[in-house]
Amino acid sequence: MTGTKNPNSVTGINIRNTKSNKTGHFETDGVFIAIGHKPATELFTKDLETKNGYILTTPGSTKTSISGVFAAGDVTDEKYRQAVTAAGMGCMAALDAENFLANKNTNGLG
């Protein structure tokens, strides 16, 4: 994508084939920008179990190989990699973390 016709709203996009340099225009009223498909998990690979650059979780949950550490979204999802699935997984991680903390001995603090 090289730009839009209208700077205040999207009515279409100008596109360019990076191999052939051929340009064109595509009428649309919305654009979804993907920054990239490689999750930034390098920081965690020494501590958490990973596979192909994705953090492994227990099937059906967001639990990782370390108790109390949860992962969700693009760092765990090699198949779908969509914002809507990442949002749902984020909710799962929040609930898993809440459950973990509720069942943890809080030493009288909670």
C-alpha positions in Angstrom: 0.0 0.0 0.0 1.4 3.3 -1.0 -1.3 5.7 0.1 -5.0 6.7 0.0 -6.8 9.3 -2.1 -8.4 11.1 0.8 -6.1 12.0 3.8 -9.1 12.3 6.2 -10.8 9.0 5.5 -10.3 5.8 3.6 -12.2 5.5 0.3 -9.5 3.5 -1.5 -5.9 2.5 -1.5 -3.0 2.9 -3.9 -1.1 -0.4 -4.2 2.2 -1.4 -5.8 3.5 -4.9 -6.5 7.0 -4.9 -5.0 8.2 -7.5 -7.5 6.9 -6.0 -10.8 6.5 -2.4 -9.6 3.1 -2.4 -11.2 0.7 0.0 -9.5 -3.1 0.2 -9.2 -6.0 1.4 -7.1 -8.4 -0.6 -5.0 -11.7 1.0 -3.7 -12.4 0.2 -0.1 -13.8 1.9 3.0 -11.4 0.3 5.5 -7.8 -0.9 6.0 -6.3 -3.3 8.5 -2.6 -2.8 8.9 -0.5 -5.8 9.9 2.8 -4.8 11.4 4.3 -8.3 10.9 3.6 -11.9 11.6 6.6 -12.8 13.7 5.9 -12.7 17.4 8.4 -10.9 19.6 9.2 -13.8 22.0 13.0 -13.8 22.0 12.9 -12.2 25.5 11.2 -15.3 26.9 12.9 -18.2 25.1 15.4 -18.8 27.9 12.7 -19.3 30.5 9.5 -20.5 28.8 9.0 -23.5 26.5 8.6 -22.3 22.9 8.2 -24.0 19.5 8.9 -22.2 16.2 9.1 -18.9 18.0 5.7 -19.3 19.7 5.3 -19.7 23.5 3.8 -23.1 24.3 0.7 -23.2 26.6 -1.3 -26.0 28.1 -4.0 -27.0 25.6 -7.3 -25.2 26.4 -5.6 -22.6 28.7 -3.1 -19.8 28.7 -0.8 -21.5 31.3 2.9 -21.7 30.3 5.7 -23.9 31.5 6.2 -21.6 34.5 3.5 -21.6 37.2 1.7 -18.2 37.4 2.9 -17.1 33.9 0.3 -16.9 31.3 0.6 -16.1 27.5 -2.0 -15.2 24.9 -2.5 -13.8 21.5 0.1 -13.6 18.7 2.9 -15.0 20.9 1.0 -18.3 21.3 -1.1 -18.5 18.1 0.8 -19.9 15.2 -2.4 -20.8 13.3 -4.9 -17.9 13.3 -2.9 -14.8 14.1 -5.9 -12.5 14.2 -6.8 -9.6 16.4 -10.2 -11.1 17.4 -8.6 -14.4 18.5 -5.9 -12.5 20.4 -8.5 -10.5 22.2 -10.4 -13.6 23.2 -7.1 -15.2 24.4 -6.3 -12.1 26.3 -9.6 -12.5 28.2 -8.7 -16.2 28.8 -5.3 -15.2 30.2 -6.9 -12.6 32.5 -9.3 -15.2 33.9 -6.6 -17.8 34.2 -4.4 -15.3 36.1 -7.3 -14.2 38.3 -8.1 -17.9 39.2 -4.4 -18.5 39.9 -4.2 -15.6 42.3 -7.5 -16.5 44.0 -6.2 -20.0 44.7 -2.8 -18.8 45.9 -1.9 -18.4 49.5 -1.8 -14.6 50.0 -0.4 -14.7 53.5 -3.4 -12.9 54.9 -3.3 -10.1 52.3 -6.3 -11.1 50.3 
